[in-house]
């Protein structure tokens, strides 16, 4: 893999994590839940995003 591919992959992961964090912060979940999910996403970017997709709080509809 070249550097361009790695950079593109990192940019995609960053964009998905920012999207997840935005949705977490705009959800009606408790403050503690928001903090925990945000920390999980920041510490485990790929795995945390997948966990959030399956289990996380949803944004305001």
N, C-alpha and C positions, 0 to 999 in steps of 0.2 A: 504494500500500500504506500502511496506517496503522501506527502504532507498536505496536499490539497484535499484528498479524501478524508484524512483525519480531521482537518479543520472544518470541513463541511459537516461531518458527523457530530463534532463538538458543538457547532452552531445550532444544529437541529435539536440536540439534547438540551442546550441552553434555552432555546425558544419554547420547547415543551415544558420545561421546568418553570419558566416564567409564567406560562399559561396556567399551569397547575397552581402555583402560588397565588396568582390573581384570583382564581376561582375559589381557593381556600379562604382567602381574606374576604371575599364578597359573599360567602355562605352565611347561613344563619346558625352555624355551629357555635359552641361555646368558645370563649377566648382561649382556654387551655387546649382544646382540641385544635384550634387554628395554629397555636404555637407549636404543638407537637408535630402536626403534619408538615408545617413549614421546615422545622428542623430535620425531619426525616428526609424531605425532598433535597435539602441543602447538603446533607451528609451522604446520602445515597442517591445520586441524581437519576440513574436509570431504574434501579430497583424501587426507589421511593416513588417515582412517577407511576410505575406499573401498579404498585400497591395502592396509590391514590386513585388510579382509574378504577380499580376493583372495589375498594373499601372506603374511600374518602368522602368527605362532605361535599354536597353539590352546591353550586352557586344559586343565587336568587333568580327565580324564573319570572 
